Amino acid sequence: MGPRTFAPWVLSALLSHSAWGAYPVLARYLQNTHHLGTMSLSMMTNTLALVILIVIARPYQISTYVWHTFDSSSKEPGNKFSGGRF
């Protein structure tokens, strides 16, 4: 694993640890300043996480679907050209 492939993982780790540390501070600020309840705050953060997950995971899901659907050399049961169930 070279330095070029290692750098995105380090950046991801730094960002996730920063978010993990900043979350309680921001949550307390929103609860005290804007009078948000615990469930409202939880719903907002989970909705934001879901949107980010969809944005990140969607290109991978589409490329995997297209690859397995139109790969005629594959003999997997879900392959469109293998005679299996789709």
C-alpha positions as CSV (number, residue, x, y, z in Angstrom):
1,M,0.0,0.0,0.0
2,G,1.7,3.2,-1.2
3,P,1.4,6.6,0.2
4,R,-1.2,7.6,-2.4
5,T,-3.6,4.9,-1.4
6,F,-3.0,5.5,2.3
7,A,-3.7,9.2,2.3
8,P,-7.5,9.0,1.7
9,W,-7.9,6.5,4.6
10,V,-5.9,8.8,6.9
11,L,-8.1,11.8,5.9
12,S,-11.2,9.7,6.4
13,A,-10.1,8.7,9.9
14,L,-9.2,12.3,10.8
15,L,-12.6,13.6,9.6
16,S,-14.5,10.9,11.4
17,H,-12.7,11.4,14.7
18,S,-13.2,15.2,14.4
19,A,-16.9,14.7,13.8
20,W,-17.1,12.2,16.7
21,G,-15.5,14.8,19.0
22,A,-17.5,17.8,17.8
23,Y,-20.9,16.2,17.9
24,P,-21.5,16.5,21.6
25,V,-20.5,20.2,21.6
26,L,-22.8,21.0,18.6
27,A,-25.6,18.9,20.0
28,R,-25.5,20.8,23.4
29,Y,-25.4,24.1,21.5
30,L,-28.5,23.3,19.5
31,Q,-30.3,22.0,22.5
32,N,-29.6,25.1,24.6
33,T,-29.8,27.8,21.9
34,H,-32.6,26.6,19.7
35,H,-34.4,24.5,22.3
36,L,-34.3,21.3,20.3
37,G,-35.3,18.1,22.0
38,T,-33.2,14.9,22.0
39,M,-35.4,13.1,19.6
40,S,-35.6,16.0,17.1
41,L,-31.8,16.3,17.2
42,S,-31.4,12.6,16.7
43,M,-33.8,12.6,13.8
44,M,-31.9,15.5,12.1
45,T,-28.5,13.8,12.5
46,N,-29.8,10.4,11.3
47,T,-31.5,12.0,8.3
48,L,-28.2,13.8,7.4
49,A,-26.3,10.6,7.7
50,L,-28.8,8.7,5.5
51,V,-28.5,11.4,2.8
52,I,-24.7,11.2,2.9
53,L,-24.8,7.4,2.8
54,I,-27.1,7.4,-0.3
55,V,-24.8,9.9,-2.1
56,I,-21.7,7.8,-1.3
57,A,-23.2,4.3,-1.9
58,R,-25.3,5.0,-4.9
59,P,-22.6,5.1,-7.6
60,Y,-21.2,1.8,-6.3
61,Q,-24.6,0.2,-6.3
62,I,-25.4,1.3,-9.8
63,S,-22.0,0.2,-11.2
64,T,-22.3,-3.2,-9.5
65,Y,-25.8,-3.7,-10.9
66,V,-24.7,-2.8,-14.4
67,W,-21.6,-5.0,-14.2
68,H,-23.5,-8.1,-13.1
69,T,-26.4,-7.5,-15.4
70,F,-24.5,-7.1,-18.7
71,D,-21.5,-9.4,-18.1
72,S,-22.2,-12.3,-20.4
73,S,-19.2,-14.3,-19.3
74,S,-20.4,-14.6,-15.8
75,K,-22.5,-17.7,-14.9
76,E,-24.0,-16.4,-11.7
77,P,-27.7,-17.2,-11.1
78,G,-28.8,-13.6,-11.2
79,N,-27.1,-13.0,-14.6
80,K,-29.5,-11.9,-17.3
81,F,-27.7,-13.9,-20.0
82,S,-27.1,-17.1,-18.1
83,G,-30.7,-18.3,-18.2
84,G,-31.0,-18.0,-14.4
85,R,-33.5,-16.0,-12.4
86,F,-33.0,-12.3,-12.4
